[in-house]
Amino acid sequence: MGAWDDPSASAMIQEVDGGRRETEEERLDRNLTELLNELRVALPGVQVLFAFLLGVPFTQRFAELTDYQKDVYYAVLVCTTAATTFLIAPTAHHRIEFRLKDKRHIVFVANRFAIIGLSFLALSMTGVVLLITDVIFGGIATAIGTSVTALTFAYLWYVMPFTRRVRRIAAARK
């Protein structure tokens, strides 16, 4: 268990912020509501990407792709499928475990699924940039465009928030 999923870290961070005056049940309800709202932002993007990818093989130009480009396409399709699966999974868990007083588990698992799903979404979007750039420009443009895309996702979605989280948890432990 790392700093990103340490249950005691949440309480420590609340202490640093002055905390909210809420019960454990209220906090879990708020956490689940916030998570589901955040997923509502990510899901339309992954759904549009998935729909786009489903139609690509049926276009005339698909036959012109190289074997490498077809492999990239397939990898992007698989990553998009995984992103969709992980981003929708919290809703399925919540529905199936509804009223079983297991919200702590649901919030914990849903948080992990969301992070994994966003990772697959970043891979998918990076793969789409790789594929389209390779079809249009090839070579160096593909390497630059794909690298910039991957690094941007990594930095904004993971490095920045994870670094801040680790610092805040360390500060709360002092």
N, C-alpha and C positions, 0 to 999 in steps of 0.2 A: 504494500500500500504506500503510495507516494503522497507528496504534498497536494496533488491535485484532487485526491479523493479521500483525504484524511478527515473523518467526521468531526474530530475535535478542532480542526482548523477553522471551520465555520464559526464555532462559538468564540474562538480566539479573535477572529476578525471582527465579530460583532462587538466584543469588548473594546477593541481599538476604536471603533466608530461610535461608541457610546451605546450600541445595541438598540434593539427594538424591544418594546415591552409587549411580548407575545408569548403565548404558550407554545410548546413543542408542536401541538396539533396545528395551531395557526401558522407557525413557521413552515411546516410541511405543506399545508394548503397553499400558502403564498409561493413557496418554491416550485410546486407542481404547476400552479397557474402561470408563473413566470416562464417556466420551461416550455410549456405547451404554447404560450404566446410566441416565444422565440422560434419554435419549430414552424409556426405559421408563416414566419418570414422566410425560412429556408425552403420549405416544401414547394411553393410555386416555382421557384427557380429550378429545383431538381426535376420537377414534373415536366416543365417546358423542355429542359434538356433531354429528358428521357423520351418524350414524344418526338422531338426532332430526330434523335438517334434511331428511333424505330422506323422512320420513313426513309432514311438515307440509303439503305441497300436497294430500295425500289426505284431509285433515280437512275437515269441513263448513264450518268457520269461515274457511278460507283464501279462499273466494270473497268474503268480506266485507272483505278487506283493500283498502286504497286502492292506486292504481297506485304511489305512492311507497313504501308498505310492501312491495309485491311486488318493487320494485326493490331495496330494502334486503335483503329476503330473498335475492334472487338474488346480490347482492354478497357476502353472508355465506356462501352456499353455495359460491361461487367461491373465496373466501378460505379456507374450511375445506378445500376440495379441494386448494388450493395448500399449506396447512399440512400436510395428510396426506402429500402428495407429497414435500415437502422433508424432513419428519421421518422418513419411511421410506427415503428415498434413500440415506442412509449404509449401511444394512444391505445394500441391493442392490449398492452399489459394493464393499463389503467382500466379499460373496459372489462377485461376478464377477471381482474382482481378487485373490481368495484365492490365496496362495502365489506371487505374482508379484514379491515383494520390493518392493512399492510402498507400504508402510504410511505413509510420511511424506506422500505425496500423499493417500492415503485419509483420514488424520487431518485434514489441512488442508482438504480439500473437505468432509468430514463436518462439521467445525466450522462452516464457512460455511453449509452446508445447514441445520444445526440453528438457527443464528441467524436465517436467513431464515424457516424454518418456524415458529419461535416468534413472529416478527413477524406472520406471517399468522394465527397462532393468536390473538394479542392483538387483531388487527383483527377477526377472526371473533367473538370473545367480546364485544368492544365493540359490534359490529354487532347481536349478539343482544340486548344490553341496550337498544340504541337501538330495535330493533323491538318488543320486548316492552313497554318503557316507553311507546312511542308508541301501541301498541294499548290498553294499560290506562289511561294517564293523558293522553298527548298533551302538546303545548306545552312549557312551562317545565320540567316534570319530566323530559321526554325530554332536553332540553338539559343539564340539571344531571346527571342520571344518566349520560348518555353521556360528558360531559366528565370527570366524576370517574373513571369507569372507564378512559378513555383515558389520563388523566394518571397514574393509579395504575400502569397497565401500563408506561407510558413511564418513570416514575421508578424503580420497583422492578426492572424487567427490563433497563433500558438505562442510564439516567442514573447511578444509583448504582454499578453495577459498572464502567461505562466510565470514570467519573471516577476511581474508585480505581485502575483499571488505568493510566490516563495518569499519575497521580501516582506510582505505584510505578515505572513505567518511567523517568520523569524522575528520580526519586531514585536509581535504579540507574545511570543514566548519569553522575551527578556523581562 
